[in-house]
């Protein structure tokens, strides 16, 4: 079975569902969309980029073309009907589980949604669910790879931690090498997430 090529997000104002394509992050998408996310938004007066959004300083073109390139990584984004990119994810397709020695999962290296979808950044965000739909994608890939849906990541900030905690990710402690706290989604929780996502129609196999 192949991974789905479409999923849906919701309009922030109306809750209306809209289909988006799941596409590979090409050099053009990284340069012309992801690396220009922060150029054309009207930010809230109380938003502080120094503390709120670490991806403000990311170069997606460098990340996708150099740091996390090669067959061991998956790089995809969501693109709406107008061609705008609403979220992006890069994950390693095989990483050692920290909760269950001898098992594996996927490791999310980078995940972000467009600033225009962040209520703490803009006054009138466009979509919601843009990040979670790509997490569903990575979790499903982990399941198809035989890893039971296990997924690991490093939360960036309190908003991300609250989101991942609500999904069922668990802290594995601080990694001695990187000094970062790594969280992991166990397979029994991943199964429930995938079941719920399928029932809600997130996986459109087109």
N, C-alpha and C positions, 0 to 999 in steps of 0.2 A: 504493500500500500504506500502511495506517495503522500507527501504532506499537502494540505489544502492550499489553494492559491487565492482564495478569497475569504474574508471574514467581515464582520460588521462592527461599526462604532455607533454611538448615539449622539444626536444633536444635544448640546448642553441646554439650550433654551426650551426645546420642545420634547426631548426624549425620543424623537423620531429616529429610527434605525437607518443607517446608510451603509451600503456595501463598499468595501475598499479592497483593492488588489494587494496581495502580498508579493513584493517584487525583490529581486536581488539588488543589493546596493552596488551599483556600478560607479566607476570614477566620476561620471557626469552627475549622478544623483548625489553623491557625497559632496562634490564641489558646488553644484548649482542649487541644491536644495538644503541639505543638512547643514552645510557650513555657512548658509545665509539665513538660517532660521531666526537669528537674533537681530537682523537688520531692519525689519519692516514692521515691528510691533509697537503698539502704544502701551507702554508698561505702566503698571500701577505706581503711584507716587511712593507707597510704602514698601515697594519691592527692593530688596537689597541683594544684588547679584553676588556680593562677596561671601554671603553666608547661605543663600538659599539654593543656588543652582550651580553645581560644580561643572556641569556640562557646558556652561557658557564658554569655557576655555578649551573645549575639545576641538580637535581638527579631525572630522570624520574622514576626510580624504586620506590623511596620514594613518588613522586607525585601520581603515579598511584596506588600504593599499600596502601598508608596511607592517604595522605592529601586530595585527591580527589577520593576516592574509594566509592563504594556503588551504589545502583540502581538509585540514583539521578544524576549520572554523566555518560557521554559517553566518551570513550577513544578509539580513532582509529588512524591508521597510514596508509600511502601509502607505498606499497612494490612493487618494480619492478620485472621484469622477472628473474633477477639474484638473487633475495632474499634480496637486499639492501633496507633499509628503507629510504625514501626520505623526509618525513614530518610527523608530529604528531600533534594531537590536543586533548585537554581535555576540555569538556564544561559541565556546569550545565544545565540540561534539563528543568528547570523552574526557572525563576528569574523575579522579578517585573520590569516592564518598568518604566523608569524614564522620558520619554517623554509623556507617556499617562497613567496616574494613573488608576489603576484597571485592566490594561492589563499585559500580560506576554510575555517573550521571553526566548531565551537561553542565557547563559552567558559564554563566552569563557574564561576559566581560564588560559590555556596555549596553545600556538600555535607556532610552529617553523619548519623551513625547515633545511635539512641537511647542514652543513657548505660547503660541496662540491657543493652546488647549489647557493651560495651567491657570486655575482660578487665583492663585496667589501671585501671578505675574501680570495677567491682563484682567481688565474689568469684565469683559464679555467673552469668555472662552467659547471656542467653537464646538469641540467634540469631547466626549469622555469615553473611557474604555480603550483608548489607543495603546496604552502600555500593557494592560492586562491581556489584550488579544494576542500580543506578540509573546508574552510569557506563556500563554496557552499553547502557542505554536512551538516554543522550545520544549515545553513539558511533553507535548505530543511526540515531538521528534525523539526525545529521550525514551519514551515508551516504545516507539517503533524500532529504536536501536536495541531494545532488549534490556534497558536500564530501569524499567518500572516507573518511568516518569520522574526519577530523581533529578533535581536541579539545584545548583549551588550558585551563590552570588554574594556580592559585598554591597550592603545597603549604603546609599549616599544621602545622609541626612535623616531627620526625624520623620518627614512625610513618607519617605520610602520605607523606613522601618515599620511604621504603622500599617502601611499597605501590605507589606510582606508578612507581618505578624498575623494580620487578619486572614491571609490566604493559607496560613499554616506552616510557613517557613519557621525553622528553629535555629537558634544561634548554636554554633559549634565551638564558640570561643574565639580567641584572638590567635591568628596565624603568626607563629614566631618569625617566619621569614619576611612577611610583608608588614606585620604590625596591624593588619586589618581584621575586623571581625567578620567571619564568614558564616553565612546562614545557608541552611539546606532544607529542601522540601522532601520529606520521606515518601516512599512509594504509596503507602496507604492513604495519605492525603492527596497525592497526585491522582490516584484513581478516582477519588470523589470529584476533584476539579475537572478532570477530563469527562467524566460522566455528565456533570452539570453543564459543561460547555457544549457538549454534543447535543444535549436535550434542548439547549437554548438556540441551537443553530449556528454556533460559531464556526463550525467546520464545514465550509462549503467546498466540496471536492469538485472543482471544475477544471 
